[in-house]
Structures are given as C-alpha cells and as structure tokens.
Amino acid sequence: MINDYPRDSTIVELVSQQARHAPDIIAVESSQKTLTYAELDEESGRLAGYLRGNGVRNGDFVAVAVERNCNQVVALLATLKAGAAYVPMDTGNPPARSSFILEDADVKLAITDESSRNAIPDFDGRVLFIDSGYPAGTDTYSSQSSGPLDAAYLNYTSGSTGTPKGVVIPHRAVTRLVCNTDYLQLATGDRVLQGANIAFDAATFEVWGALINGATIVTVPRETTLNPEAYSDFVQSRHISAAFVTTALFNQIARTRPAAFSGMRAVLFGGEAVDPHRVGHVRVCLRFHRVTLSVCGRRRREPREAGAQVSPRSRLRRHPDPDHRDAALEARAPRAAKARLVGSAGGEQRRLRGLPHGSRARPLRR
C-alpha cells in the first residue's frame, strides 16, 4: 500500500534487513571500489565499533566530511550504527561556517579523508581519516538502541537571514521520505545516481532511498556533475535508472543532450524554477521511452504562450494520508508546531510524523 511506511523502524534496521536478504547485491559503486550489502554491513559495523571505542555514544553528533565514494556511505551508516547522528559537512564551506557548525553541534569526533580535510578547520576534537584506515582489530558493532524518533542527522540552514540553524532530522522522517512512496518506488535492480553534496537534502533520497530499498548507489565525481555532456555520458554508461537532478543541470542537459535520460525510468528535479519549454523539449525526445519526470516543489501558474508545451508527464500529487495532510495545513502557520520545545516546562508540542524536530537548542515559541 502506498504511504504505508515502516514508521517504527530505524535506518540501520532497514539497511541491515537488506544485508541479510540480499548480501551479494552491490550496495555502493564508485570509480575505485564497490561494496556489496554484506561488505557495507561489515565495514560500517567495524567503523561503528571504532567510534564506540573512542567515546561516541547515543545522541552524539559526528561530523562527516568525506569525498563522494564508498567511504562516505560507510561513514554515514557507521555513525548511525554507533547510535549517534551525523552532521554532513560541505567541503566548499568557508572555514568560519564549518567552525560554527562544529561548535554549535558540540561535535567531539569528525570523520574525513585527505581530500576533504579542509572542511574540518581548527577542530579540537578527534579526527578520523577514513582513507588512512583504523585499527584492523576493531570489533564489529551492529547493535544500537536508537529509536525512530531519535536524530539521524543534523543539517544546517544557509544562515542567509541570520545565524545558521541546525535542523534535527529523525530516522522516521527519512523512512517516511523514501519508503513506499507515491512519487517513485525504488527496488533491487535500480541504480541510483549519487551526485548531491551530502549537506544537500537530495542526498537523503540518493543514499537512504537506495539502501533502504535494496538498490545500488552509483557515486558520480563532482567534476562530472558540473559538465552536462560528461554527466550525460556517465548516466548512460553506468546504466543509471533513477536520479535527482538540480533544475539548473536539468535545463542545461535539456538544451544540449535532451535524450540523455532515455535509459532511465525516473528523473526527479527541483529546487528552483524550471523552464517549461525545456521540460517539453525533453518530453518530445523521450516520447518513445518509459521515463517519468517528477518535479519536486511548488508549481506556479503563469500565462501560457501560444503553442507552449505544458508541464511534465508526472504531476505533483496530493497526498491522501494524514501525515501529509497535516503537514500541508501546519506549514501555512508561522513556525509550524512540529518540534519538541527545548527546555520548556510545557512538555512537548504535537509532533507531525515524518517531519524534522525543529532547530537544535533553539526552542520554538508558543
């Protein structure tokens, strides 16, 4: 049934199920390495054991600044296995922003690699270089007592309107986003492109959408995502079946290589205004292929020019379940009641299922 998601399960539990049911399926594929679900489970368990042995406990925040490859996925899953939540670090951040995030989140341990070490500036805590390895004798740690409402990761706003705020995303919000959805159902056999910065929300779909549903993550180098032609070649040569694309890149590909999506079954794009003419052009090129184009975001009605093509085949659907209906209603009110009041005597406001817990250490006002 669509929208019937495993609300009482954590990310770790769901990925572990895939490792037990299909251990030999490729979980992550990069240019240098591939990991099966069994290998990912083992490596992340070993790293989780190292994290626990170095003081990481349930509820802690662990910074992750690792190049987009197999090691990045191992670091994210290991952090969750250790009972902690990860703080995704953008390697392109100015040092001042990175330092603020590390201090604000009270990070005591950071996982990075040689190519991303500048994302962890002036850090007094422990730094683990995942590409340099960690003690081979580290015991595998596979049990954690996190629950579906515990934090999975902490993401920071841009701070364009003031101080950046850390938004706590629980496990349930992730499973709500990627399990039994009505916009795209991933499954074993799908090859999902991972092209987003892990500090960008799309990475949640790319990483956990793939792993929770038994699909394969295919990581793409950052320089490839900046070149529409190289990106198109990569998508076709790696037999990608599903991808999230920024609107800017979609518009570029639509202009230069509109048939690049022909081998895929689903393309999601959004984040900014899309050119309807570009969408129409892609649809014409894909008219003999079974490819679904899905727009993520609000649709704005504008006067239609004579002869202009209308929006993509797949439209934004209304969600019939109570979770989404409540979310839509609450989102219209200032500071929707969707987070725990930090340090308040009044207890807890109504928390909508599948939504963030609000800003870390910044209580919402009544």
Stockholm file with secondary structure:
# STOCKHOLM 1.0

chainA/1-366         MINDYPRDSTIVELVSQQARHAPDIIAVESSQKTLTYAELDEESGRLAGYLRGNGVRNGDFVAVAVERNCNQVVALLATLKAGAAYVPMDTGNPPARSSFILEDADVKLAITDESSRNAIPDFDGRVLFIDSGYPAGTDTYSSQSSGPLDAAYLNYTSGSTGTPKGVVIPHRAVTRLVCNTDYLQLATGDRVLQGANIAFDAATFEVWGALINGATIVTVPRETTLNPEAYSDFVQSRHISAAFVTTALFNQIARTRPAAFSGMRAVLFGGEAVDPHRVGHVRVCLRFHRVTLSVCGRRRREPREAGAQVSPRSRLRRHPDPDHRDAALEARAPRAAKARLVGSAGGEQRRLRGLPHGSRARPLRR
#=GR chainA/1-366 SS CTTCCCTTCCHHHHHHHHHHHCTTSEEEECSSCEEEHHHHHHHHHHHHHHHHHTTCCTTCEEEEECCSSHHHHHHHHHHHHTTCEEEECCTTSCHHHHHHHHHHTTCCEEEECGGGGGGSTTCCSEEEEGGGCCCTTCCCCCCCCCCTTSEEEEEECCCTTSSCCEEEEEHHHHHHHHSSCSSCCCCTTCEEEECSCTTSTHHHIIIIIHHHTTCEEEECCHHHHTCHHHHHHHHHHTTCCEEEEEHHHHHHHHHHCGGGGTTCSEEEEESSCCCHHHHHHHHHHTTTSCCEEEEESCCCCCCCCTTCCCSCSSCCCCCCSHHHHHHHHHTTSTTCSCSBCTTCTTCBCCCCTTSCCCBTTCCCCC
#=GC SS_cons         CTTCCCTTCCHHHHHHHHHHHCTTSEEEECSSCEEEHHHHHHHHHHHHHHHHHTTCCTTCEEEEECCSSHHHHHHHHHHHHTTCEEEECCTTSCHHHHHHHHHHTTCCEEEECGGGGGGSTTCCSEEEEGGGCCCTTCCCCCCCCCCTTSEEEEEECCCTTSSCCEEEEEHHHHHHHHSSCSSCCCCTTCEEEECSCTTSTHHHIIIIIHHHTTCEEEECCHHHHTCHHHHHHHHHHTTCCEEEEEHHHHHHHHHHCGGGGTTCSEEEEESSCCCHHHHHHHHHHTTTSCCEEEEESCCCCCCCCTTCCCSCSSCCCCCCSHHHHHHHHHTTSTTCSCSBCTTCTTCBCCCCTTSCCCBTTCCCCC
//
